[in-house]
């Protein structure tokens, strides 16, 4: 009798394990298919946001009162979906790789509200052509408004401005942001020393996110 009970328990345990593994595999497969379906709906010109893991990114998030510290613009080339982003240097990054760089793989995608009418094929070509003039440029650690170097939200804003003749939002001055937090103060000291360019024109990821011209099409935060 004891052997029968033990055998039953072993079979039950194995059965639960196999069932659990099947369920887990199905969940993973379904999630992957859903993820692929969502990402296949993204279009040229969509703007994508995430939070990256670094002191500077955390300082940006704090200074701009936002959960986001990084953004890029989606471009589709030869059937592949990329994020054109200003890192070091400015480059095209596969969407799947870009997502992995963010905190917990979380991100938000926004789209111009009237994109289907405004972002025509010719306009998108102009945006991409202008964007390519920034390719391989160094990342701008000092957040200057020149084109010599470029930072993430500046890249997206200028691609829309120069390629589509659309200002997604108004620029701000550096002094308009929350600069009192200790981490922000430390990063600013590292970057500028005692000569902080408070009147420098700036575009932050949060400004693009809050633009009245765009709407959310995906959000897994």
GIBEL-V891766 format. One record per pair of residues at least 24 apart in sequence whose ideal C-beta (glycine too) atoms are under 10 Angstrom apart, sorted by sequence separation. I is the first residue (numbers start at 1). J is the second residue. D is the distance in whole Angstrom. If there is no record, write none. Layout:
I/J/D
I/J/D
This chain:
47/71/6
48/72/6
74/98/9
83/107/9
131/155/8
134/158/8
173/197/9
174/198/5
175/199/7
47/72/8
48/73/8
131/156/9
133/158/10
134/159/8
173/198/7
174/199/7
175/200/9
177/202/7
46/72/10
47/73/6
48/74/6
72/98/7
133/159/10
145/171/8
173/199/5
174/200/5
176/202/8
46/73/7
47/74/7
131/158/9
132/159/10
173/200/7
174/201/8
175/202/9
177/204/7
45/73/7
46/74/4
70/98/9
130/158/8
131/159/5
134/162/10
172/200/10
173/201/7
174/202/5
176/204/9
44/73/9
45/74/7
46/75/9
130/159/6
133/162/9
171/200/10
172/201/8
173/202/7
177/206/9
44/74/7
45/75/8
46/76/10
129/159/10
130/160/9
171/201/5
172/202/5
174/204/10
43/74/7
44/75/6
45/76/10
70/101/8
127/158/10
128/159/8
130/161/9
131/162/9
143/174/7
170/201/10
171/202/6
172/203/7
42/74/5
43/75/10
44/76/5
70/102/7
127/159/5
130/162/5
131/163/7
171/203/6
172/204/7
43/76/7
44/77/9
48/81/10
50/83/9
69/102/9
70/103/10
126/159/9
127/160/7
129/162/9
130/163/4
170/203/9
171/204/10
42/76/8
68/102/9
69/103/9
127/161/10
129/163/7
130/164/9
169/203/7
172/206/10
39/74/10
46/81/9
48/83/6
50/85/10
52/87/9
72/107/10
74/109/7
127/162/8
128/163/7
168/203/8
169/204/9
172/207/7
40/76/10
47/83/10
48/84/10
67/103/9
71/107/9
126/162/8
127/163/3
171/207/8
44/81/9
46/83/9
48/85/9
70/107/10
71/108/9
74/111/9
123/160/10
126/163/4
127/164/6
169/206/10
170/207/8
43/81/9
44/82/10
68/106/10
125/163/8
126/164/7
169/207/5
42/81/6
67/106/9
68/107/9
71/110/9
92/131/9
124/163/8
126/165/9
127/166/10
168/207/8
169/208/6
68/108/7
92/132/10
123/163/7
124/164/8
168/208/6
169/209/9
40/81/8
42/83/10
67/108/9
90/131/9
119/160/9
123/164/5
168/209/10
169/210/7
170/211/10
39/81/6
90/132/10
123/165/8
161/203/10
168/210/10
169/211/5
84/127/10
90/133/10
91/134/10
92/135/8
123/166/9
168/211/5
169/212/8
84/128/8
90/134/5
91/135/7
119/163/9
120/164/9
167/211/9
168/212/9
169/213/8
57/102/10
89/134/9
90/135/6
91/136/7
119/164/7
158/203/9
166/211/10
168/213/6
169/214/9
57/103/9
89/135/8
90/136/6
91/137/10
118/164/7
141/187/10
157/203/5
167/213/9
168/214/7
48/95/8
84/131/6
89/136/5
90/137/5
118/165/10
119/166/9
154/201/9
156/203/8
157/204/10
166/213/7
50/98/8
53/101/8
76/124/9
84/132/9
86/134/7
89/137/6
90/138/8
112/160/8
118/166/7
143/191/8
154/202/8
155/203/9
160/208/9
50/99/7
52/101/6
53/102/8
75/124/8
88/137/10
89/138/6
90/139/7
115/164/10
141/190/9
142/191/6
143/192/10
153/202/8
154/203/5
156/205/8
48/98/7
52/102/6
53/103/6
84/134/8
88/138/7
89/139/7
90/140/10
141/191/6
142/192/7
153/203/5
154/204/9
157/207/8
48/99/9
50/101/7
51/102/6
52/103/7
53/104/10
77/128/9
84/135/8
86/137/8
87/138/10
88/139/4
141/192/10
151/202/9
152/203/9
153/204/6
157/208/7
160/211/10
50/102/3
51/103/5
75/127/8
76/128/10
86/138/9
87/139/6
88/140/10
112/164/8
145/197/10
151/203/8
152/204/9
153/205/5
156/208/6
42/95/7
49/102/9
50/103/7
51/104/9
75/128/6
86/139/6
88/141/9
144/197/8
151/204/10
152/205/7
153/206/8
160/213/9
48/102/9
50/104/10
73/127/8
85/139/10
86/140/7
112/166/7
143/197/8
151/205/10
153/207/7
157/211/10
160/214/10
50/105/9
51/106/7
73/128/9
142/197/8
145/200/6
146/201/10
153/208/6
39/95/6
50/106/7
51/107/9
75/131/7
112/168/8
144/200/6
145/201/4
152/208/9
153/209/9
39/96/8
49/106/10
50/107/4
75/132/10
143/200/7
144/201/9
145/202/7
49/107/6
50/108/8
73/131/7
110/168/10
142/200/8
143/201/9
144/202/9
145/203/9
48/107/6
49/108/5
90/149/9
143/202/6
36/96/10
39/99/9
48/108/7
49/109/8
89/149/9
90/150/6
143/203/9
35/96/9
47/108/9
48/109/5
49/110/7
88/149/10
89/150/9
90/151/9
143/204/9
47/109/7
48/110/8
90/152/9
46/109/5
47/110/5
86/149/9
35/99/9
46/110/7
47/111/7
86/150/5
87/151/9
46/111/5
47/112/8
86/151/5
87/152/8
90/155/6
43/109/9
45/111/7
46/112/8
86/152/5
42/109/6
45/112/6
85/152/6
86/153/8
41/109/9
43/111/7
86/154/7
87/155/10
42/111/9
43/112/10
46/115/8
86/155/4
35/105/10
39/109/9
41/111/10
45/115/6
85/155/7
86/156/8
38/109/9
44/115/9
84/155/7
85/156/9
43/115/7
84/156/8
43/116/9
45/118/9
46/119/10
45/119/5
44/119/7
84/159/8
43/119/8
44/121/9
45/123/8
44/123/10
45/124/6
73/152/10
44/124/5
72/152/6
43/124/9
44/125/10
70/151/10
71/152/5
72/153/9
45/127/7
70/152/5
71/153/6
73/155/7
44/127/8
45/128/9
60/143/9
69/152/9
70/153/9
72/155/8
73/156/5
44/128/8
68/152/10
69/153/10
71/155/9
72/156/7
73/157/10
75/159/9
56/141/8
68/153/9
71/156/6
71/157/10
73/159/6
73/160/8
64/153/9
73/163/10
60/151/9
60/152/9
60/153/9
57/152/10
118/213/10
110/208/8
113/211/10
115/213/10
110/209/7
112/211/9
113/212/8
114/213/8
115/214/9
52/152/10
110/210/10
113/213/6
115/215/9
108/209/7
110/211/8
112/213/6
113/214/7
114/215/10
111/213/10
112/214/6
113/215/5
115/217/10
49/152/10
110/213/9
111/214/6
112/215/8
49/153/9
110/214/4
111/215/6
109/214/10
110/215/6
111/216/8
47/153/9
110/216/6
111/217/5
49/156/10
109/216/7
110/217/7
111/218/9
48/156/9
64/172/9
108/216/6
109/217/5
110/218/9
47/156/6
108/217/9
109/218/4
110/219/9
47/157/10
108/218/7
109/219/8
45/156/10
63/174/9
107/218/8
108/219/5
109/220/10
47/159/10
64/176/10
65/177/8
107/219/8
108/220/8
47/160/9
63/176/10
64/177/6
65/178/6
106/219/9
107/220/7
108/221/6
45/159/9
63/177/4
64/178/7
106/220/5
107/221/8
45/160/8
62/177/9
63/178/5
105/220/8
106/221/5
62/178/7
63/179/6
104/220/9
60/177/9
62/179/9
63/180/9
104/221/9
45/163/9
62/180/10
63/181/7
103/221/10
45/164/8
62/181/5
59/179/10
62/182/9
63/183/9
64/184/10
45/166/10
47/168/8
62/183/6
63/184/5
99/220/10
59/181/8
61/183/10
62/184/6
63/185/10
58/181/10
59/182/10
61/184/10
59/183/5
60/184/9
63/187/9
58/183/6
59/184/5
62/187/10
63/188/9
58/184/9
59/185/9
56/183/9
59/186/8
60/187/9
55/183/7
59/187/4
58/187/9
59/188/8
55/186/8
56/187/6
59/190/10
55/187/7
59/191/10
71/203/10
71/204/9
72/205/10
56/190/9
71/205/4
55/190/9
56/191/9
69/204/9
70/205/6
71/206/9
73/208/10
68/204/9
69/205/6
68/205/5
69/206/9
71/208/6
64/202/9
66/204/7
67/205/10
68/206/6
71/209/8
63/202/10
65/204/9
66/205/6
67/206/9
64/204/4
66/206/3
68/208/9
63/204/8
64/205/7
65/206/7
66/207/9
68/209/6
64/206/4
67/209/9
61/204/10
63/206/9
64/207/8
66/209/7
60/204/7
61/205/9
66/210/8
60/205/7
61/206/8
64/209/9
60/206/9
64/210/10
57/205/10
68/221/9
51/205/9
67/221/7
50/205/9
49/205/6
49/206/9
47/205/9
49/208/8
49/209/6
47/208/6
47/209/8
47/211/9
47/214/7
49/216/10
46/214/9
47/217/10
48/218/9
49/219/9
51/221/9
46/217/7
50/221/9
46/218/9
49/221/9
43/217/9
42/217/8
41/217/7
42/218/8
41/218/8
38/217/9
39/218/8
38/218/6
38/220/9
35/220/9
